[in-house]
Amino acid sequence: MSRDKNPLLDPKRHGPATQMVHGGGKRSPFNETSEAIFLNSGYSYPSSEHAELLFQNKLPGAHNYSRFANPTVDMFQDRMALIEGAEAGRAFASGMAAVTNAVMSQVRAGDHIVAAQALFGGCRYVVEDYAPRFGVESTLVDGRDPENFARAMRPNTKLVFIETPTNPTLELVDIKAVADIAHAHGAKLIVDNVFSTALYQKPLQLGADLVTYSATKHIDGQGRVLGGIVLGSKALIEGDIHTFLRQTGATLSAFNAWVLLKGLETYELRIRQMTDSAEKVAAALAGHPKVNRVIYPHHPSHPQYELAKRQMLRGSTLLSIDVGSQEAAFTLSDSLAVILISNNLGDAKSLITHPRTTTHARLTEDVRLETGVTPGLLRLSVGLESPDDLIADLLYGLDQV
């Protein structure tokens, strides 16, 4: 039996780990095992008629300019679509480029956006400050109660935008409930799924229209390159999303796409190990006399624990702790030997940050307090180190507080 007749050639029949290694692969005539890097900006055409048909979009799969189509980037997009269970995806130069495209490509002047108020600072800027410059109003609501979205919807609401779990307070939004509300009003739902990862939460299956990721985080996972991606139906991705990318040029480089493809080969192994460790760290810190609260979606103390179990397979790699004051937070962070102080996340190295003075510094104090970004809050991204070493490091830091 020849290889090309094997039914397992269909990548949709593979498990996630296999998809992450082989999905989307396209070999050149040299039959390389590792994906090729196509470091070229343009392409030549065998004839003028070929070029004409290509620019008329009548030659699917062909390329004419790497600003919006490149073979290495194609492989990354296709692999991510397989993992996410999406029909298509488009990659971008960064996570924020992906979010900005997803939001702005779906609205026009006179439209209205409803978003959860607990958002990463850059995401909140797009909704609250950037979109209104182009005549798109926004309303921010407490995302923990779906009814808040229902009350905020207007006849001109075209988009609902959420992240869940939220950064950095790990609040949850009920994706299915909010999707139903959005669709009942003729709006689309975008979910930023970075914290949960594609392994543990499937927003498209729960009703979302588009999913965004900062590929800089878990997908690369080793602090090397920037990247982002938007995933969804072919109609949305090949329509407004592609047009916005093509005309504005927030393009993922072929080299970065290749690095991200390499990152995906170990994605499941890394995320599983990091999640195992995050669970142990959360359990070790819960009840510590110098920790006011531990916030981890799959820890029973989380106020939305039942929702977390319903829509997330596991609690993922991040947790937050509140140690009461900024002074205590700084003392703890500055006393650590293994865990690094950095605002990145999803890395092989464990990273801790003080959101109030870093990722959420541009927000007013009232907004920070309203969204739970208190002076004593620390966000911890758990890496691949020994969990015993991480726990010992944190306990030592707490002893200095």
Secondary structure, 3 states (H helix, E strand, C coil): CCHHHCHHHCHHHCCHHHHHHHCCCCCCCCCCCCCCCCCCCECCCCCHHHHHHHHCCCCCCCCCECCCCCHHHHHHHHHHHHHHCCCEEEEECCHHHHHHHHHHCCCCCCCEEEEECCCCHHHHHHHHHHHHHHCCEEEEECCCCHHHHHHHCCCCEEEEEEECCCCCCCCCCCHHHHHHHHHHCCCEEEEECCCCHHHHCCCCCCCCCEEEEECCCCCCCCCCCCCEEEEECHHHHHHHHHHHHHHHCCECCHHHHHHHHHHHHCHHHHHHHHHHHHHHHHHHHCCCCCCCEEECCCCCCCCCHHHHHHHCCCCCCEEEEECCCHHHHHHHHHCCCCCEECCCCCCCCCEEECHHHCCCCCCCHHHHHHCCCCCCEEEEECCCCCHHHHHHHHHHHHHCC
